[in-house]
């Protein structure tokens, strides 16, 4: 379990901090040492995420300038989930003997292109991604002026809310994440409401109890410099998204699209990096994000076949997907579409699992959307 690995890291860090000056106590607060106890570890990552969640929900933490500087672990001027990921990455290195301080590590060591390079393998990684404010894009339009937003935070408890911008909260409750498909390496991509939610159907209306979020399957990726998340209701029942947002705001059938509302500048992959990440002369499964006609942003995923009994009581050959264990699991790569016509508009988000074929240059020659079953499963192609 990832939690056991983190505990092991903590014990290792406590053991090596006696001999590694860079993670022992000093007079000044070190970069990354949010709790200022002289040790950079998973507790600091959690504290940084809590700081970020509070800031994102308008509750500015009452901490000193030194602590804020310590929280900005990647030294980009912002405090967000990437700082927590940087701390965890550094912590893992220090726990096995790395002797330089965190600033040296950030400035001189190779930082992963994707802070969640192997997917969301623990609750802390899922929290890091989810924490903050997300704009809900109606119909997958990247130029939409969102009227609804969602906020995730996990200080005190994991809390979730949907509200109309400038008009107040429409629904709120607690949530949890889980490894829905029980993949061996972990894949935290299920959102489940844990308590009855309070819902309003209009800003001046009364709060009414609602059964919950209902299980939802979420897929996320860094798409052209911004984090985007697709949430799909699985199984039967009406979710909080159906109740508040309605069908007219869906980006695809049963799918709502959210884009991270953040001042953080995410890594925009340049043409050279794009070329190294493209799958060439291959047939593979991917999650389709932004479709520009002549170009399409695809997130490579790992697809696995299984047998499952659905609501019809019949066992089906089915397929599910999880984040690829390839070092850039949450990165959507731009592909050229061979023989496609140029479009004048900037394109739209079209979230869906697709089967893709590319040529030796990495151009998409075939792309077919995979039909959905219930409960997060897909038809076998």
C-alpha positions in Angstrom: 0.0 0.0 0.0 1.2 3.5 -0.8 0.4 4.7 2.8 2.8 2.1 4.1 5.4 3.3 1.7 5.0 6.8 2.9 5.3 5.6 6.6 8.4 3.9 5.6 9.8 7.1 4.0 9.0 9.0 7.2 11.0 6.4 9.3 13.8 6.5 6.8 13.9 10.3 6.8 14.1 10.3 10.6 17.0 7.9 10.4 19.0 9.8 7.9 18.3 13.4 9.1 21.0 12.8 11.7 23.6 12.6 9.0 22.2 14.7 6.2 22.6 18.4 7.0 20.1 19.5 4.3 17.1 18.0 6.1 18.2 18.7 9.7 17.3 21.7 11.8 18.7 25.1 11.1 18.0 28.7 12.3 16.1 29.7 9.2 13.1 27.9 7.8 14.1 25.8 4.9 12.4 25.6 1.5 9.8 22.8 1.8 9.9 22.6 5.6 6.4 23.9 6.2 6.1 22.8 9.8 9.6 24.2 10.5 10.7 21.2 12.5 13.9 20.7 10.5 12.7 17.7 8.6 11.3 17.7 5.1 8.8 14.8 4.8 5.3 13.8 4.0 3.9 15.9 6.8 5.1 19.0 5.0 3.5 17.9 1.8 0.2 17.4 3.5 0.5 20.8 5.2 1.3 22.5 1.9 -1.8 20.9 0.3 -3.9 22.1 3.3 -2.5 25.6 2.8 -3.4 25.5 -0.9 -6.9 24.2 -0.2 -7.6 27.0 2.3 -6.3 29.6 -0.1 -8.3 28.2 -3.0 -11.5 28.5 -0.9 -10.8 32.0 0.3 -9.5 31.2 3.7 -5.9 32.6 3.8 -3.8 30.7 6.3 -2.4 32.8 9.1 1.3 31.9 8.7 4.5 33.9 8.5 6.2 35.1 5.3 9.0 32.5 6.0 6.4 29.7 6.1 4.9 30.9 2.8 8.3 30.9 1.3 8.9 27.4 2.6 5.6 26.3 1.1 6.7 27.4 -2.4 8.8 24.3 -2.8 9.2 24.5 -6.6 10.0 28.2 -6.4 7.7 29.4 -9.1 5.9 32.0 -6.9 2.7 30.0 -6.4 1.7 27.6 -3.6 -0.2 24.7 -5.1 -0.3 20.9 -5.5 3.0 20.9 -7.4 4.8 22.1 -4.3 3.5 19.1 -2.4 4.6 16.8 -5.2 8.1 18.5 -5.3 8.4 17.9 -1.5 7.4 14.2 -1.9 9.8 13.7 -4.7 12.6 15.3 -2.8 11.7 13.4 0.3 11.9 10.1 -1.5 15.4 11.0 -2.8 16.6 12.2 0.7 15.3 9.1 2.3 17.7 7.0 0.3 20.8 9.1 0.8 20.4 12.3 -1.3 22.5 15.0 0.4 21.7 18.3 -1.3 19.0 20.7 0.0 15.7 21.1 -1.7 16.6 24.3 -3.6 19.6 22.6 -5.1 17.3 19.7 -6.1 14.8 21.9 -7.8 17.4 23.9 -9.7 19.7 21.1 -10.7 17.9 17.8 -10.7 15.5 16.5 -13.4 12.0 17.1 -12.2 9.3 14.9 -13.7 7.4 16.5 -16.5 4.2 15.3 -14.8 4.1 15.4 -11.0 1.7 12.5 -11.1 3.8 10.6 -13.7 2.4 7.2 -12.9 -1.1 8.3 -12.1 -2.9 9.0 -8.9 -1.5 6.2 -6.7 -2.5 7.4 -3.3 -5.1 9.6 -1.5 -2.5 12.4 -1.1 -1.9 12.5 -4.8 -5.7 12.5 -5.5 -6.1 15.3 -3.0 -3.3 17.3 -4.5 -4.9 17.1 -7.9 -8.5 17.8 -6.8 -7.8 20.6 -4.2 -8.9 24.0 -5.3 -11.5 25.6 -7.6 -12.6 24.1 -10.9 -14.7 25.9 -13.5 -17.4 23.8 -15.0 -17.3 24.2 -18.8 -20.8 23.9 -20.4 -20.8 21.7 -23.5 -17.0 21.4 -23.4 -16.5 24.9 -24.8 -13.0 26.2 -23.8 -14.2 29.7 -24.3 -17.2 29.3 -22.1 -17.7 31.8 -19.3 -18.6 29.3 -16.6 -21.6 30.1 -14.4 -20.9 27.1 -12.1 -17.7 26.1 -10.3 -16.7 23.2 -8.0 -14.4 23.4 -5.0 -12.5 20.5 -3.4 -10.7 20.9 -0.1 -9.5 18.5 2.6 -8.5 20.5 5.6 -10.5 19.2 8.6 -12.5 16.9 6.3 -12.6 16.2 2.5 -15.3 18.6 1.4 -16.9 19.2 -2.0 -19.2 21.9 -3.2 -20.8 23.2 -6.4 -21.9 26.8 -6.5 -23.0 29.4 -9.0 -20.4 32.1 -9.4 -21.3 35.2 -7.4 -24.6 33.6 -6.3 -23.8 31.1 -3.5 -23.5 27.4 -2.9 -25.9 25.0 -4.5 -24.6 21.7 -3.1 -22.1 20.7 -0.5 -21.0 17.6 1.3 -18.0 15.3 2.0 -16.2 13.1 -0.4 -13.7 10.3 -0.6 -11.5 8.9 -3.4 -10.8 5.2 -4.1 -9.0 2.8 -6.4 -12.2 1.8 -8.2 -10.8 -0.9 -10.5 -8.4 -2.2 -7.8 -5.4 -2.0 -10.2 -2.2 -3.5 -8.8 -0.3 -0.2 -8.7 -3.3 1.8 -7.6 -5.4 4.3 -9.5 -7.4 6.7 -7.4 -10.0 7.8 -9.9 -13.4 7.4 -8.2 -15.2 10.1 -6.3 -17.8 9.0 -3.8 -20.0 11.1 -1.5 -19.8 10.0 2.1 -22.6 12.0 3.6 -26.0 13.4 2.7 -25.5 16.6 0.7 -27.4 19.8 1.1 -28.7 21.1 -2.2 -30.4 24.3 -3.4 -32.3 24.4 -6.8 -31.9 28.2 -6.9 -29.8 30.7 -4.9 -32.8 31.9 -2.8 -34.4 28.5 -2.3 -34.2 26.4 0.8 -31.6 23.7 1.4 -32.9 20.2 0.7 -31.2 16.9 1.6 -29.9 14.9 -1.3 -28.7 11.3 -1.3 -25.2 12.2 -2.4 -22.8 12.6 -5.3 -23.4 9.0 -6.5 -20.2 7.3 -7.6 -18.4 9.2 -10.3 -15.3 8.2 -12.3 -12.9 11.0 -12.9 -10.1 11.3 -15.5 -7.7 14.2 -15.4 -4.8 15.5 -17.6 -2.7 18.6 -18.2 -4.1 19.8 -21.5 -2.1 22.5 -23.3 -1.0 24.0 -20.0 -4.1 23.7 -17.9 -5.4 20.8 -15.7 -8.7 19.5 -17.0 -11.0 16.9 -15.4 -13.8 14.9 -16.9 -16.4 13.4 -14.4 -18.6 10.6 -15.5 -21.5 9.3 -13.4 -21.3 5.5 -13.2 -24.1 3.2 -12.4 -27.8 4.2 -12.0 -29.2 7.1 -10.0 -29.2 10.9 -10.2 -25.9 12.5 -9.1 -25.3 16.0 -7.7 -24.2 17.0 -11.2 -27.5 15.9 -12.7 -29.4 17.6 -9.9 -27.7 21.0 -10.1 -26.2 21.3 -13.6 -28.6 19.4 -15.8 -28.0 17.8 -19.2 -27.4 21.1 -21.0 -24.0 21.6 -19.3 -22.7 18.1 -20.2 -19.5 18.1 -22.4 -20.5 14.6 -23.6 -23.2 12.0 -22.8 -23.1 11.7 -19.0 -19.8 13.6 -18.7 -19.1 17.0 -17.2 -15.9 18.9 -17.9 -14.0 20.9 -15.3 -10.9 23.1 -15.8 -8.7 24.1 -12.9 -9.1 27.7 -11.9 -5.7 28.6 -10.7 -3.0 31.2 -11.1 -0.4 28.4 -11.3 1.5 28.2 -14.6 1.5 24.6 -15.6 4.2 23.1 -17.8 3.4 23.7 -21.4 5.1 21.0 -23.5 7.1 22.4 -26.4 7.3 20.7 -29.8 10.5 18.8 -29.0 9.0 17.3 -25.8 5.7 16.6 -27.7 7.6 14.6 -30.3 9.3 12.5 -27.7 6.0 11.7 -26.0 4.0 10.7 -29.1 3.1 7.1 -29.7 4.4 6.4 -33.2 3.4 3.6 -35.6 1.2 2.1 -32.9 -2.4 1.1 -32.1 -3.3 2.2 -28.5 -6.0 3.5 -26.3 -6.2 7.1 -25.2 -8.5 9.6 -23.6 -9.5 12.3 -26.0 -9.5 15.8 -24.7 -9.2 18.9 -27.0 -10.2 18.4 -30.6 -9.0 21.1 -33.0 -9.8 19.2 -36.2 -6.3 19.1 -37.6 -4.9 18.4 -34.1 -6.1 16.4 -31.2 -4.9 16.1 -27.6 -4.7 12.5 -26.4 -3.8 11.1 -23.0 -2.4 7.6 -23.4 -4.1 5.2 -21.0 -3.8 1.5 -20.0 -6.8 -0.6 -21.0 -7.5 -4.0 -19.5 -10.2 -6.6 -20.4 -12.3 -8.2 -17.7 -15.7 -9.9 -17.3 -18.4 -8.1 -15.3 -22.1 -8.5 -14.6 -24.1 -5.4 -15.3 -27.6 -4.3 -14.4 -29.1 -6.7 -17.0 -27.8 -9.6 -14.9 -25.7 -10.9 -17.8 -21.9 -11.4 -17.7 -20.2 -9.2 -20.4 -16.8 -9.0 -21.8 -15.8 -5.5 -20.8 -12.9 -3.2 -20.7 -11.8 -0.5 -18.2 -8.9 2.0 -18.3 -6.6 3.5 -15.8 -3.7 6.0 -15.9 -0.7 4.7 -17.9 2.4 3.9 -15.9 4.6 5.8 -18.3 6.1 8.8 -16.5 3.6 11.3 -17.9 0.3 9.6 -17.0 -1.6 12.9 -16.6 -0.2 14.6 -19.7 -2.3 15.0 -22.9 -0.1 15.0 -26.0 -0.8 16.9 -29.1 -1.1 14.8 -32.3 -1.6 15.9 -35.9 -4.5 14.3 -37.6 -3.6 13.0 -41.1 -5.6 14.5 -44.0 -7.8 16.4 -41.6 -9.2 19.8 -42.6 -8.2 22.9 -40.7 -10.8 24.5 -38.5 -11.2 28.2 -37.9 -12.4 27.8 -34.4 -10.1 26.9 -31.5 -11.7 23.5 -31.1 -13.8 22.0 -28.3 -13.2 19.5 -25.5 -14.7 16.1 -26.5 -13.9 13.8 -23.6 -14.1 10.1 -24.5 -12.1 6.9 -24.5 -10.8 6.3 -28.1 -8.8 3.7 -30.0 -6.0 5.3 -32.0 -3.8 4.3 -34.8 -0.7 6.4 -35.7 1.9 6.3 -38.5 5.6 6.3 -38.2 5.7 10.1 -37.9 3.2 10.1 -35.0 0.2 11.4 -37.1 -3.2 10.0 -36.2 -4.5 7.9 -39.1 -7.5 6.3 -37.3 -9.5 7.3 -34.3 -12.6 5.6 -33.1 -14.7 6.3 -29.9 -15.2 3.3 -27.6 -18.9 2.7 -26.6 -19.6 2.8 -22.9 -21.2 0.3 -20.6 -22.3 1.3 -17.1 -20.1 1.5 -14.0 -17.0 2.8 -15.7 -16.7 -0.1 -18.2 -16.5 0.0 -22.0 -17.1 -2.4 -24.8 -14.2 -4.5 -26.0 -12.9 -3.5 -29.4 
